[in-house]
Amino acid sequence: MADLFDKFRTMETRYAAMVEAAGADPLSMRVERIHSPTEADVAGRRCVLLGSNNYLGLTFDANALAAAQDAVRANGTGTTGSRVANGSYAGHQALENQLAEFYGLNHAVLFTTGYQANVGFISAIAGKGDTVLIDADCHASIYDGCKLGDATVMRFKHNDAQDLDRRLARMDEPGRALVIVEGVYSMLGDCAPLAEIAEVTARHGAYLLVDEAHSLGVMGETGRGLAQALGVEDKVDFTIGTFSKSVGTIGGFCVSNHAELDMVRFAARAYLFTASLPPSVVASAGETLKRIAAEPELRENVWRNTHVVYDGLRDMGFQVGPEKTPVIGVRMPNVEAGISVWRTLLENGVYVNLALPPATPQGVCLLRCSVCAAHTAEQLEHALGAFRRAADVLNAQADAAE
């Protein structure tokens, strides 16, 4: 007889075959020790971390560590409840004020994770009779926020402002429509054509939400993201962000000039019914946000390193993402080749993310690299050398198959 676990047994069979082909378990790599933002012991090897999302290398920032320690001693390890039930700590309100000031806006709401920021805000603002139009390559948290709400959901072609235009033109009430895109997409590292998207959205009278998860800290004069870099912040109604990338900790937020944003606190289940951020996280995020705003050299460093890695991989013949950003997706010809290259890199002391379908655009297999401002020239040289050896292995396998 069928039971609830049948679906898991099918998945387990497929995954076991993949692990056997890889000679290692790609999704269960044990990180024994973090030595720095750019090095760790992974599966018994000292590795250069080239897949951490730690774009600015702030996870070991001295001021953030000290602030987190002070906050733990003063306020304990956690809040043990939601802000609605247990109240807001002074640190929560201070960080929301800091975020609003950082973006030059009037309102900010904290969430416990970036995932919950998307799920909570989208499901709260878009209800029955509303429409959400999302880029086809949007993150799973955006899709899940749409599912939790009761709005009509439409996908438009990835990075296609004309397709969005056509869909908005067919709507009777575009004022009840929310358009959602990302600043930098997390798999291939390509950017939204945000100026064109913003123009189309404004012309039809719809609202625009931009998830700046992977562009926060690395783009814009003060690190606010792609909208700042392109000079279209005044066309964006809502900005979602996360602390788990450039900010170097965990948490999420939404900022806006719309006064109604504060009502999300009463409408978003992901805000109402989950524990609020612990004091240590709030304190550390506040410190690293200060550095992001005050130190443009952090962005200069991450972009310098991005040029080295992107150009090096492209020159070796790897098929990299369409745009040069700190998120560098390396397309593999198939899953078997991706696993082989990933394993060779790990054996040579380089850790990257192995991204497998169906979690990838168009069902491709990717090796996802994320460049860090703290990477040294020596570390990048080592990483590119490992990719050269992986390319040799890949070419040898292709020759043997002919």
TORSE-714991 format. One record per residue: x negated, z, y negated of N, C-alpha, C, O in turn; residue in one letter. Coordinates in steps of 0.001 Angstrom, whole numbers, plus 500000, padded with zeros to 6 digits. Layout:
N
XZYXZYXZYXZYA;...
// end
This chain:
402
499159500000501203500000500000500000499128500000498752498041500579498730M;499623499346497730498897499298496460498919500664495797499870501427495965A;497871500971495043497875502214494272497155501990492938496668500896492652D;497103503033492148496566502927490794495106502496490753494668501887489777L;494349502805491800492914502562491773492515501167492237491328500839492250F;493482500343492617493146499006493098492346498224492064491373497551492406D;492747498310490821492054497574489760490609498026489632489721497217489366K;490371499338489825489016499860489744488167499401490925486974499138490772F;488781499307492100488034498866493278487556497426493110486443497084493509R;488397496592492523487998495211492252486841495169491267485873494434491464T;486944495957490214485873496026489229484587496548489860483498496052489574M;484724497548490717483557498158491353482820497147492222481589497117492236E;483567496322492945482955495312493800482150494316492971481018493980493319T;482738493851491880482049492891491017480820493522490374479765492895490279R;480968494761489938479844495417489260478709495688490242477538495564489885Y;479043496052491457478008496310492461477188495054492712475971495123492885A;477856493910492731477133492650492931476197492379491760475083491890491947A;476647492696490564475804492483489387474597493409489408473489492981489087M;474791494664489779473687495620489860472675495180490906471467495302490704V;473171494672492020472261494200493070471418493030492559470222492952492839E;472049492117491806471317490970491268470290491407490231469209490825490131A;470635492439489457469734492894488393468585493743488924467518493805488314A;468804494389490049467804495319490545467800496607489759466903497434489919G;468800496786488906468952497993488089470377497998487563471064496976487584A;470809499149487095472166499280486577472132499126485054471750500069484362D;472522497960484506472382497720483067473216498654482200472861498913481050P;474319499160482738475227499956481932475012501458482083475738502249481481L;474043501849482863473806503280483070472333503632482908471797504456483649S;471693503007481944470292503313481702470143504735481171470831505132480231M;469263505476481767469043506860481350467962506904480270466842506434480469R;468320507475479136467363507678478046466877509116478143467601510054477807V;465639509277478609465144510630478857464740511358477581464949512564477448E;464160510612476647463703511269475423463610510251474294463123509136474483R;464080510651473127463934509828471922462705510332471172462659511491470758I;461724509475471000460510509872470292460621509630468787460033510362467991H;461369508611468408461501508227467004462661507251466927463228506900467962S;463035506799465731464102505800465656463784504503466396464688503709466657P;462513504275466739462124502989467309461512503078468705461182502045469287T;461349504283469260460758504420470589461459505514471387461870506544470852E;461580505251472681462197506232473579461703506010474997461197504939475333A;461858507039475825461614506907477258462924506501477911463895507257477901D;462944505295478482464147504746479101463837504391480550462941503593480826V;464584504987481468464410504710482900462952504859483319462438504063484105A;462289505889482786460923506189483180459851505395482476458678505490482838G;460229504596481459459257503787480733459317504099479243460389504361478697R;458163504069478593458129504173477139458516502806476576457846501808476842R;459583502766475808460131501486475348460248501429473834460519502432473173C;460037500232473302460421499939471930461934499733471924462456498938472705V;462634500443471052464093500321470960464442499153470052464229499206468841L;464980498103470649465411496935469894466893496676470135467355495536470126L;467625497771470351469058497636470583469798498909470258470684499318471008G;469450499549469149469969500892468872471008500957467760471648501996467601S;471205499888466980472053499894465773471503500785464665472163500973463643N;470322501326464848469738502273463884468996501475462803467773501553462686N;469758500710462018469177499684461156468183500218460134467188499557459838Y;468434501386459599467550501921458559466630503019459087465815503554458335L;466749503358460358465854504338460962466021505744460431465041506477460308G;467261506140460111467488507420459435467885508560460367468232509640459888L;467845508356461674468276509414462586467335510615462612467715511691463074T;466104510436462117465167511551462059464820511908460603463790512527460339F;465685511513459671465439511833458269465311513347458092466169514104458546D;464247513779457439463948515216457341465049515976456601465439517064457025A;465549515417455505466598516102454744467901516181455534468622517176455460N;468200515116456296469416515123457099469328516166458211470296516875458484A;468162516254458847467978517263459892468118518678459336468768519531459941L;467504518917458181467570520249457577469001520594457162469456521720457362A;469708519615456581471084519861456151471987520143457348472865521003457283A;471763519409458448472560519641459650472320521036460214473260521715460628A;471062521459460228470732522796460737471351523883459866471894524861460379Q;471270523713458567471870524699457654473382524769457845473969525851457822D;474014523598458034475469523567458188475905524233459488476934524907459523A;475131524052460558475451524706461828475378526224461677476264526951462126V;474319526680461046474176528135460861475293528708459990475776529812460242R;475697527963458973476699528475458031478124528341458545478955529214458291A;478425527244459276479816526946459617480073526740461103481205526462461499N;479029526875461939479241526736463365479114525301463853478829524384463082G;479333525128465153479070523828465784480229522849465693480033521653465908T;481433523321465380482570522403465322483747523009464592483758524200464281G;484744522170464320485928522635463581487051523054464520487957523778464107T;487010522616465766487959522957466831489398522569466509490334523173467034T;489581521581465662490940521126465386490974520083464291489962519791463655G;492153519527464081492321518512463047492377519169461667492617520369461542S;492154518360460648492211518892459281493633519271458896493841520162458072R;494612518598459491496008518944459200496340520323459753497048521100459113V;495823520629460953496122521919461582495194523028461110495640524139460821A;493909522726461032492907523766460779492364523763459350491559524621458989N;492792522827458561492327522765457184491064521931457029490340521681457993G;490821521513455818489612520742455504488490521688455100488685522575454269S;487326521494455685486159522229455226485726521651453878486020520500453555Y;485041522454453121484560521973451828483671520738451990483669519842451145A;482913520709453097482037519571453346482795518273453550482336517217453115G;483961518331454212484772517129454398485173516545453046485034515346452805H;485666517405452181486130516928450883484965516444450031485094515464449296Q;483841517119450126482666516691449362482179515327449826481804514492449002A;482181515087451143481723513809451662482698512690451285482267511577450985L;483996512969451296484959511956450849484738511608449381484807510440448999E;484475512613448567484178512341447154482892511535447010482801510644446165N;481903511850447834480638511120447798480837509661448204480259508760447596Q;481657509429449235481931508064449669482645507273448583482300506122448316L;483637507893447959484361507211446880483405506853445743483473505753445195A;482525507772445391481551507505444331480565506417444767480212505547443971E;480124506462446017479190505470446542479757504057446404479037503123446052F;481053503911446685481692502602446603482278502298445225482751501185444993Y;482255503253444319482847503036443009484356502922443066484956502187442282G;484976503650443995486423503604444191487007505000444015486281505974443818L;488316505076444091488985506349443783489374507174444997489615508375444873N;489440506547446176489986507266447327489163506987448578488684505873448791H;489009508020449400488300507903450673488916508868451676489302509983451326A;489001508424452928489511509263454016488507509212455164488113508133455607V;488101510376455637487177510472456770487928510426458097489033510956458221L;487311509787459081487782509821460461486634510296461350485477510300460929F;486957510695462574485948511264463445484967510218463971483809510538464240T;485414508983464119484527507881464509484944506618463764486035506555463197T;484078505623463767484442504338463199485565503684463978486438503043463393G;485551503840465282486631503322466128487968503911465685488950503185465524Y;488001505218465491489253505852465094489665505472463678490854505480463356Q;488698505141462831489040504693461481489861503411461546490870503281460853A;489431502464462377490194501225462523491531501462463215492572501009462740N;491498502172464338492730502427465074493730503189464196494910502846464142V;493244504216463519494136505054462723494693504350461510495901504380461276G;493832503714460732494297503093459500495195501895459770496261501776459166F;494780501002460673495553499784460917496933500115461474497936499555461032I;496982501027462444498274501369463046499179502092462059500402502036462184S;498584502776461073499399503499460097499960502583459023501105502755458604A;499170501607458567499613500800457428500468499617457842501295499154457057I;500288499117459057501010497917459487502045498279460534501706498566461682A;503320498264460131504396498645461032505386497520461263505083496350461028G;506550497880461717507590496905462037507937496087460796508190496636459724K;507946494780460959508243493884459845507012493421459096507095492502458281G;505849494052459360504594493638458740503845492680459671504181492534460846D;502829492039459113502012491109459892500543491403459666500114491611458530T;499772491423460736498323491572460647497688490268461118497982489782462210V;496818489707460284496093488497460644494630488862460819493976489286459867L;494113488701462034492753489139462329491893487959462782492356487047463468I;490636488012462376489668487049462884489578487190464402489574488302464931D;489508486063465092489541486088466556488405486895467160488542487402468273A;487275487029466448486122487748466994486046489201466534484993489827466652D;487129489739466018487108491127465547486829492105466683487055491805467855C;486337493266466309485956494320467250487174494857468003488307494768467532H;486909495413469182487983495961470024488796497023469297490002497133469518A;488158497806468434488890498861467718489947498278466797490988498896466577S;489691497092466257490671496421465404491839495930466250492999496085465870I;491528495341467388492595494920468298493428496123468746494654496037468813Y;492773497231469051493499498407469522494366499004468423495465499487468695D;493881498975467179494695499435466062495956498599465915497028499119465606G;495813497296466141496977496408466081497965496730467203499176496743466984C;497444496989468404498315497296469536499098498590469319500268498693469688K;498430499578468713499081500872468521500174500789467466501139501552467512L;500032499873466515501060499686465503502198498825466024502192498396467178G;503162498580465169504341497812465584504462496536464776505555495988464638D;503340496056464236503363494862463409503206493609464272502751493677465414A;503586492479463710503293491188464336501813490887464136501287491062463036T;501149490443465174499704490194465108499430488711465310499905488104466270V;498654488133464389498222486738464506496702486688464469496075487390463676M;496114485871465315494673485629465273494423484290464585495099483301464867R;493448484269463682493031482979463139491619482673463630490882483573464034F;491253481398463591489975480968464135488824481689463457488854481954462256K;487810482002464249486686482782463743486051482125462518485662480957462534H;485965482931461453485306482515460206485893481226459626485177480427459022N;487195481033459814487856479802459367488893480141458298490031480488458614D;488490480038457027489390480360455926490550479372455850491646479744455431A;490330478126456245491399477130456211492493477466457211493678477310456916Q;492102477926458393493107478318459382493897479516458884495112479578459069D;493217480468458253493918481607457654494888481124456581496020481603456505L;494455480191455762495297479637454693496580479050455275497671479310454767D;496448478263456334497624477642456950498596478686457477499811478535457351R;498055479741458065498933480763458638499645481569457547500833481869457671R;498930481915456493499554482644455390500603481794454679501615482312454208L;500356480490454604501290479601453916502641479545454619503653479238453988A;502668479834455903503928479788456656504711481091456591505810481182457139R;504158482097455927504793483418455903505803483527454770505565483035453667M;506928484172455045507955484384454030507606485535453097507934485508451911D;506931486558453650506597487744452854505107488074452993504751489030453682E;504241487302452352502795487578452475502391488929451901501320489439452229P;503223489513451055502937490848450543503018491915451613502594493051451400G;503566491550452774503603492470453911502587492066454966502738492380456146R;501554491367454524500520490905455461499182491562455149498820491744453986A;498455491913456203497117492480456087496147491570456823496307491323458018L;495136491069456109494093490231456693492888491115457008492466491920456177V;492334490961458218491210491805458634490048490934459099490208490068459959I;488879491180458517487639490521458947486535491566458989486719492697458539V;485388491180459533484216492050459529483159491474458597483118490267458359E;482311492341458076481222491863457233480210491107458056479959489926457817G;479620491793459037478723491179460009479316491426461390479648492560461736V;479446490370462169480029490507463502478975491000464480477821490573464450Y;479401491907465346478463492762466065477748492097467225476786492667467740S;478169490926467657477530490288468809476538489207468401475379489239468814M;476987488248467592476115487148467194475458487369465839474553486627465458L;475911488392465105475284488702463830475661487758462711474992487739461678G;476714486974462882477134486072461815478020486806460818478675487791461158D;478033486313459581478770486954458497480102486249458262480233485048458498C;481069486999457801482332486394457392482117485574456126481329485974455268A;482804484422455985482795483692454707483707484421453723484797483957453389P;483228485566453274484104486534452621484651486043451287485790486359450944L;483870485281450527484384484758449261485588483857449509486587483951448796A;485504482989450507486604482080450817487801482845451388488946482579451021E;487530483795452289488608484608452864489325485386451768490554485446451751I;488568485977450862489161486768449777489997485897448857491065486315448410A;489524484688448568490283483791447679491608483402448302492642483425447634E;491585483043449588492809482652450287493782483820450341494972483658450069V;493276484988450689494134486168450812494797486511449477496001486764449425T;494010486518448401494554486845447081495560485803446613496583486149446022A;495278484535446870496179483457446423497552483589447057498555483245446432R;497614484076448273498903484229448957499532485600448716500661485842449141H;498814486499448038499386487811447755499339488776448908500102489741448934G;498453488541449875498290489466451005497214490492450676496571490410449629A;497022491449451562496004492485451407494823492175452319494985491543453362Y;493625492626451918492408492328452670491681493609453056491404494462452213L;491378493728454350490565494824454878489277494219455435489314493241456181L;488133494813455065486842494377455582486187495545456302485995496616455726V;485846495328457565485090496316458332483607496037458108483073495038458591D;482955496924457376481541496738457023480607497544457942479519497943457525E;481030497779459184480257498635460090478795498216460177477902499055460060A;478541496913460384477170496452460606476507495918459337475348495505459374H;477219495922458233476636495475456962476391496623456004475615496476455060S;477034497765456221476780498951455421475310499342455545474782499473456649L;474667499523454411473277499959454402472278498833454337471187499013453796G;472622497657454880471641496567454950471932495426453990471082494556453798V;473114495408453382473473494334452451473981494926451148474538496023451118M;473778494176450073474252494615448768473185495379448010472278495957448607G;473298495377446695472283495993445839472078497461446156470945497943446161E;473174498186446424473057499598446762473478499870448207473703501019448585T;473584498800449020473856498980450442475309499113450812475620499607451895G;476225498682449936477639498848450242478165497799451218479266497949451747R;477391496739451463477811495772452465477929494361451932477477494046450831G;478555493509452752478650492084452428479459491830451176479101490963450379L;480545492566450982481378492344449793480571492563448522480721491809447560A;479722493580448502478871493804447338477841492686447196477580492207446092Q;477262492276448320476245491225448278476798489920447722476087489185447037A;478072489629448016478691488379447567479458488534446264479995487556445744L;479516489750445727480196489968444453481706489850444514482330489416443546G;482310490233445645483768490108445783484427491456446087485529491492446636V;483781492539445746484351493862446060485719494061445409486578494745445966E;485921493470444239487201493639443558488331492899444260489500493112443938D;488004492038445209489023491300445971489356491985447295490253491538448010K;488649493059447629488852493765448900489718494991448649489393495827447805V;490816495094449380491736496223449190491287497470449933491411498585449426D;490761497273451145490363498403451977489030498085452654488829496985453169F;488139499051452643486870498921453358486796500002454421486963501189454141T;486540499565455650486314500482456762484812500527457030484129499505456961I;484310501708457333482895501833457667482676502887458725483571503665459056G;481467502894459246481099503872460267479768504507459907478949503906459212T;479558505722460383478268506407460213477332506152461390476180506583461360F;477804505462462420477034505384463659476001504264463670475331504057464681S;475863503543462567474828502516462469473797502955461434472961503810461725K;473842502391460246472815502672459235472779504125458797471713504635458453S;473915504800458803473960506191458326473302507132459331472855508216458958V;473239506734460592472434507457461562473090508637462243472394509474462817G;474420508730462197475086509833462894476386509304463490476378508218464069T;477481510009463376478759509541463910479853509870462906479747510835462150I;480894509067462907481989509259461970482446507933461420481769506917461578G;483610507941460767484136506731460161484900507060458905485149508228458605G;485279506012458157485981506251456890486705504990456457486423503888456929F;487638505182455552488278504082454841488249504431453363488553505563452988C;487881503459452509487857503666451063488695502586450397488810501469450903V;489281502936449250490161502000448560490464502515447160490287503698446868S;490923501613446303491459502023445010492961502222445056493546502685444077N;493595501891446154495040502100446285495321503584446509494853504175447481H;496086504171445605496382505608445694497117505947446984497034507074447472A;497837504973447538498608505215448752497723505502449959498219505955450990E;496435505250449850495547505504450992495662506940451484495580507190452687L;495853507886450565495913509291450969497079509581451911497036510559452658D;498120508748451888499249508964452789498874508693454248499597509084455165M;497726508015454456497251507793455825497030509122456537497160509200457758V;496701510156455791496473511467456403497716511976457142497601512775458071R;498886511521456737500133511959457359500691510931458329501613511226459089F;500131509712458306500683508636459127499767508203460260500241507645461250A;498468508445460139497518507966461149497351508995462264496852510095462029A;497765508637463463497673509570464582496212509923464880495916511033465324R;495310508985464635493888509235464879493287510196463865492167510669464059A;493992510489462807493584511513461840494329512817462120493751513903462077Y;495624512686462406496477513867462587496135514667463836496157515898463818L;495820513970464916495811514617466224494441514652466886494351514684468113F;493383514648466099492055514786466693491222515731465838491475515899464645T;490233516338466461489391517287465734488597516557464652488184515412464835A;488393517223463543487646516648462432486144516721462708485690517414463619S;485390515985461890483939515938462068483313517329461963483708518117461103L;482343517642462824481674518946462742480810519048461490480358518031460963P;480579520272461009479833520465459757478450519830459755478019519301458730P;477751519870460876476395519311460916476402517814460669475530517298459969S;477376517106461235477477515659461054477808515329459606477219514421459019V;478744516063459036479125515845457642477921516029456727477685515226455824V;477167517088456966476020517376456106474932516308456230474357515889455226A;474647515865457465473597514866457641474012513521457058473185512825456469S;475282513145457214475756511881456651475626511874455131475271510855454537A;475909512997454515475772513072453062474356512829452599474138512204451562G;473384513318453362471983513140452981471526511690453158470847511143452289E;471893511073454272471430509699454486472140508719453560471552507706453182T;473380508990453188474054508139452204473307508148450870473236507128450184L;472759509292450512471967509360449278470773508412449353470467507714448386K;470105508391450499468937507523450640469334506049450606468640505224450012R;470454505728451248470910504337451246471139503850449821470770502727449478I;471743504690448997472037504292447623470789504233446754470702503410445844A;469823505103447031468690505276446115467436504516446502466530504366445683A;467363504025447758466104503445448234466289502012448729466466501788449926E;466250501051447827466385499649448247465267499196449174465423498205449887P;464143499906449177463045499524450064463431499620451537462841498941452377E;464422500463451857464907500510453235465473499150453631465205498651454724L;466257498555452735466809497231453018465714496169453048465742495257453874R;464759496296452147463648495342452143462905495375453477462523494331454006E;462703496566454012461984496694455284462769496098456453462201495402457294N;464066496369456504464837495857457636464934494341457576464948493687458619V;465002493769456383465074492305456284463720491665456581463660490586457171W;462643492319456178461314491807456535461164491753458052460688490758458598R;461569492813458721461468492848460180462434491862460839462137491294461890N;463591491668460208464558490700460733463970489294460758464135488567461737T;463291488914459693462655487591459647461657487439460794461598486390461435H;460877488484461050459864488421462106460514488192463466460087487314464215V;461537488970463789462154488888465110462959487603465264462813486896466261V;463798487298464293464649486109464378463801484845464487464021484013465368Y;462829484711463583461983483516463596461154483439464873460965482359465433D;460655484596465334459846484599466547460637484159467760460148483363468561G;461854484664467911462688484289469049463096482818468978463083482108469983L;463455482380467786463845480970467619462679480042467950462860479015468605R;461482480409467492460313479561467737459940479503469217459320478539469667D;460320480531469969460071480512471420461074479643472164460912479379473355M;462098479206471470463108478381472118464373479112472507465278478511473085G;464458480403472201465689481128472487466791480682471516466521480355470361F;468019480677472002469170480314471175469699481580470502470411482374471118Q;469342481753469242469736482952468502471018482685467718471486481549467643V;471580483744467136472814483624466386472699482671465211471592482315464807G;473830482253464660473833481217463620473299481671462274472953480836461439P;473224482982462045472744483486460763471687484562460986471690485268461994E;470798484662460029469715485646460112470203486971459516470297487123458298K;470506487912460390470883489263459987470187490232460930469614489801461931T;470221491544460637469592492509461552470245492594462925469689493206463837P;471419491986463083472038491846464403471675490462464923472121489456464371V;470869490402465979470399489125466500470891488968467934470390489616468853I;471875488100468105472382487812469437471606486662470052471482485603469436G;471083486849471248470309485825471947471157485319473111471403486050474070V;471602484069473022472464483494474054471667483202475328470567482650475283R;472243483583476441471673483285477744472487482171478407473690482067478165M;471852481339479237472600480242479857473686480713480816474679480012481014P;473514481878481407474515482431482316474226483914482519473216484427482037N;475104484591483223474960486032483436473698486338484232472989487295483922V;473413485544485246472241485803486088470958485722485263470063486555485406E;470879484712484400469703484577483545469613485746482566468526486260482303A;470750486159482036470752487282481106470248488556481750469454489286481157G;470707488826482964470261490014483679468762489933483969468046490928483852I;468297488752484345466879488571484652466002488831483433464990489525483529S;466387488276482291465600488471481074465663489924480629464649490498480232V;466840490515480692466986491926480306466089492818481161465442493729480645W;466049492556482473465228493363483371463737493169483074462968494130483090R;463335491926482803461932491659482483461519492376481207460419492923481128T;462394492378480209462095493089478964461922494576479220460985495194478713L;462826495154480008462746496582480299461453496906481042460800497908480750L;461088496071481990459847496293482740458616496204481846457566496766482159E;458755495497480739457651495360479781457804496265478564457158496050477539N;458666497285478681458756498304477646459527497919476403459160498312475296G;460607497144476578461472496791475450462916496950475894463331496391476909V;463676497720475122465086497927475458465968497194474464465901497440473259Y;466808496279474984467822495602474188469164495805474879469218496306476002V;470235495422474216471569495550474792471902494306475609471745493184475127N;472352494499476819472875493411477633474381493359477413475098494291477779L;474859492277476819476283492129476503476891491079477416476487489916477404A;477858491501478202478444490643479228479896490319478901480585491116478264L;480366489133479343481791488834479201482604489798480061482111490231481102P;483828490152479670484620489541478601484434490165477225485222489889476320P;483416490995477045483247491698475768482511490856474729482184491360473655A;482244489581475027481458488732474139482271487524473683483222487134474361T;481914486926472544482631485730472073482471484565473043481380484315473556P;483558483865473284483571482690474161483040482979475572482670482058476300Q;483005484246475945482602484592477294481151484316477624480809484125478791G;480285484292476611478868484031476861478155485339477210478653486426476918V;476994485221477834476134486381478093475106486455476974474472485454476640C;474942487629476400474049487812475264473070488948475510473393489932476176L;471884488799474971470991489923474756471077490243473280470741489416472433L;471530491452472976471800491798471586470678492684471054470451493791471542R;469986492171470044468903492918469408469391493447468068470127492764467355C;468984494652467730469252495180466389467928495667465811467235496504466389S;467606495110464653466309495360464028466389496603463154467414496874462528V;465290497357463120465237498626462384464199498544461275463146497930461442C;464503499165460146463548499213459039462269499931459422461220499681458828A;462336500826460409461178501627460801460306500969461851459256501510462198A;460712499811462370459852499123463328458520498768462679458479498249461563H;457440499050463384456123498672462881455803497243463313456442496691464209T;454792496652462653454361495307463029453903495279464483454151494307465196A;453239496336464919452757496407466293453916496454467290453866495807468336E;454951497215466966456107497294467855456812495947467973457220495551469065Q;456955495249466860457611493947466898456766492929467654457301492087468375L;455461493005467491454578492114468240454708492373469738454748491440470540E;454773493654470106454962494011471518456293493466472035456356492920473137H;457354493612471243458676493140471664458692491627471840459229491126472828A;458120490906470910458096489452471026457231489007472200457531488008472854L;456164489743472465455346489437473642456140489598474917455991488803475844G;456989490623474980457828490826476163458834489689476306459119489247477420A;459370489215475187460285488072475242459556486814475737460139486004476458F;458294486653475352457534485494475847457394485546477367457549484533478049R;457101486726477885456984486866479332458337486644480008458407486069481094R;459409487102479363460747486873479914461089485386479914461720484885480844A;460664484682478855460905483233478801460162482520479915460680481564480493A;458949482975480223458177482379481319458900482565482650458963481645483465D;459446483767482863460195484044484090461426483144484166461726482578485217V;462130483016483053463343482198483006463017480735483296463735480072484046L;461944480239482707461557478841482928461149478607484379461475477573484962N;460428479578484962460022479457486352461231479416487292461250478665488267A;462236480236486980463462480240487799464190478905487679464722478387488662Q;464210478351486460464879477069486261464157475952487013464792475078487604A;462819475989486984462057474968487706462284475061489210462381474045489899D;462366476294489710462561476483491157463935476007491596464113475593492741A;464914476063490689466273475672491043466466474165491065467434473672491644A;465548473421490435465677471965490384465284471309491712465336470086491836E;
// end
